[in-house]
Amino acid sequence: MEDEAGSDLLHIGRRERAILNFNLKKGMMTNAEQPGRAEWVPGPVLLLGAPGVGKGTQAQRLVTRFGVPQISTGDLLREHVRLATSLGVEAKRLMDAGKLVSDDVVNGMVAARLAQPDTAGGYILDGFPRTEAQSAWLDDELGRSNSEVPLVAVQILVPEAELLQRITGRRICKACQHIYNVFSHPARVEGLCDLDGSVLEQRSDDTEAAFYRRMAEYEAKTAAVIEHYRRQKRFAGVDGSGSMDDVQDCILRALHVFRDERRQKS
């Protein structure tokens, strides 16, 4: 996985790769170096990452920084079902019959959401696209809507051994829900919460067997999507091993390179 991280750092030009392949230990960009909101917008972004890389945290940080929405197909599905829209009724019919919700239904929900005015400056996609067909549909949809900037996919990459420790080492306090990690942030007294002395528990899906199962599922689901955007030079892999600020800095640099290259071509 470390080799993948190196080779997939950024599949664009030599100049851009040099910009991104920086030493995280040198620190964050200063405020003067960071692209300001008035100068650029992130545009459509698909954020990818295996279980434990911190994708949800980074998505929320991008939402806060740029004031753009995070669009989750899970949230869309629940909302359409709740409101009993035509798409929601069809989705519920399929789910009640034990069937997968079709691409036509999911695509319709996504299209309706992307038509909302708050997506004009960009958005963070969560859980979509999941397949090559959905990726191709989204490209066509953005083309029909005259989107000024294309969607780019950014994958947060963390070595598998580190991910394994992040997941299997996680312990949660039964009472206050404070999170520890036996490898990186252990409790002072093994098995007991520092804050209230309650017993720490390991979630049932934080075992090594569950981790490898989830990794296999993730790789199977995302391989075609990653390849789709890699072929079109719209894919970046960023180092997710640093602090939250370091990782966000990597993501911002990748997005800035994509958008800067776009401006230079226009």
N, C-alpha and C positions, 0 to 999 in steps of 0.2 A: 504494500500500500504506500510506503514511503517513496518507492520508485515512481508510482503513479503520480504522487503529489509533485515530484520534481518535473516529470515529463509533461504534466498537464497544467503547469503554472499559468501559462497563458498561450493559447494557440493563435497568436497573431504575430505581428512583425517583430524584428529583432530589437528595435528601439523600445517598443512597448514592453517587451519581455524584460529588458534591462531595468526599466522603471519599476516593474513589479517585483523583480527578484532582489529585494533589498533585505538587509539584516534587521530583523525585528528588534534586536537589542539596541539599535541606535535610537529607538524611541518613536513616539508618535509624531505625526506632522504637526507643526505649529498651526495656530489659527490662521496665520497669514498664508500658509501653504495649503490649507484645506480649502477645497472648492466651496464657495458660498452658495446659498440657495439662489441669490439673485443671478449668479453666473451660469448655473446649470441645474437641471433636474435629472433624477435617476432614470426616468422613463420606465418601461415595463421590465421587471426583474423577476426571474425565477431563481429562488434560493434553494439549493440542494444540500443535503448533508445526511450522513448516516446517523443512526441513533447515538446520542451522546455528544455530538459535535457542538451543540449549542446553537443550532439553527433558529429555534424559536426566539431565543434571547437576541440574536443578531437581527432577526426580522423586526422585532419590536424597536430596537435601537434605530433602524433605518426609518421606520414609520415615524418615530418621534423626531428624528433629525430633519426629515424632509416634509413631514406633514402629509404623507401619502397613505392610502389605505392598504391594509394587508387583506388579500382576498383568498379565503379558504373555501374550497369546494364543499367541505364538510359543513361549514357554517351556512353556505348558500343552500345546500340540500335541506338542512333542518328548517331554514327560514321559509323556503318555498312550500315545504310540507305543512308547516304551521299555518301559513296564510292560505293554503289550499288553492294555489295558483294552478293553471293548467299543467305546467311542468311538475309542480309539486304533487298533484293528484296522480299523474302518470308514474312519477318516481315511487310514490307510496304503493301503487298497484304492483309494481315490479318487486319491490322489497317484500311486500306481504306474500307474494308468490314465491319468495325465496330466490329471486333472480337478481342479477347485477343491474344497476341502473345503466341504461344504454348511453353511448357517447352522444347521441342526438339530444338526449335530455340534459346531460351534464353540459354539453356545449351551449345549449340554449340558455341555461342558467348563467354561465360565464359571460356569454354575449350580452345578456341583459345587464349584468353588473358592470361590464366594461363601458357600457353606454352612459353610465352615471357621470355627472360633471366632476366629481372629486377624483377621477382617474386621469384628468388632463395632464398633470405633472408627473405621472407614473404611478406604479403600484407594485406591491410585493406579492407574488403568487405563491400559494401554499397548497400543495397536493394536486396541482394541475400545471401543465400536462403530465400525464403518467405514461403515455404511450406515444409511439411514432405517429400514429394517426391523429391523436389529439394535438401533437406538436405541429403537424402540417396544417390542421384545421385552424389553429391559432394564428399561424403565419398568414393564412388567407384572410382570416377575420380582421387582423390588424391592417392588412393591405386594403381591404374594402373600406375600413373606417378612416383611411388616410392618416394613420398614425405617423407622427413625425419621426419617431425613432423606433427601431426594431427591438424586440425582446432579446435580452441577453440572459444566459444561464450562468450562475456562479455557484460552484460547489466548494463547501468548506471541507478541507481534507485534514484528517488527524490519523496518525499511525494506529493500526489495529490494536497493538499492545497497549497503547495509552487509552484508547476507547474502552478496552476490556476492563482496565483498572477503574476508569470513571464509572462504568456501569456496575460491575460486580462489587466494587468497594463502597457503593452508596448505602448509607444507613439513615433512617428517618425516625425522628422522635415521635412516639405514639401520641404524646400530649400536645406539643407545640408545633410539630411538623418541621422543626429545624433539621437541616440536612447536613450530614457529615460524610466523610469518605475515609475509610480505614487506611488508604494509601497516602492521600494528599492532605486531608484535614480530619484527623482522628479525634475522637472525644478524649478528654483527659483521663477518664476512667472507662476502660473498654466496655462497650455495651450499654453505657448510661449517658443520658443527655447532660451536658455541662450546665444547661440553664435551669432544669427542674428535676434532674435525677431520674426521669422516666426511662423506661426500657427503649432501646433503639431496635428498629426492625429493618429487615431486608425485604423489599418487595418481591413478590413471586416471580416477576419477569426480569429481575436483576441478576439472574444466575448466569453462569457461563454458557450452559446449553441454550438458554433463551437468547442470549446475546448473539451467538453464532447463527441461530435460526433467523433472528431479525436482520442480521447483516446480509444473509443470503437472500432474504426477501427484498431488502432494499436494493441490492445490486441487480437482482433480476428485474425489478420494476424500473430502475433508472437507466440501465445500460443503453436502451434504444433512444431515450430522450437525450442523454448526454451526447451520444454519437450524432444525433440530428443537429444539435447546435454546434458541435465541434466541426462537423463538415462545413458549416456555414461561417466558421470563424467567429462565432458568437458565444463561445464557452470559455470560462476561466476557472481554474482551480486555485484556491487560496489556502495558505497555511493557517490551520485552526488550532495550532498547538500553544499559541501564546495567550496572553491575558485577553479579556473581553475587548479592551481598548485596542490592543494590537491586532486582533482579528478584524475588528471593525475598520481599522486603518487599511488593512489589506483589501477588504471588500470595496471601500471607497476609492482606493487607488485603481482597482480593476475597473470599476464603473466609470471612473473619470477617463481612463485610457480609451475605453470603448466609445464614450460620448465625444471625447476630443477628436478621435480619429474620424468619427462621423461628421463632425463640424468641418474638419479639414477637407473632406471629400465633397461636401455640399457647396 
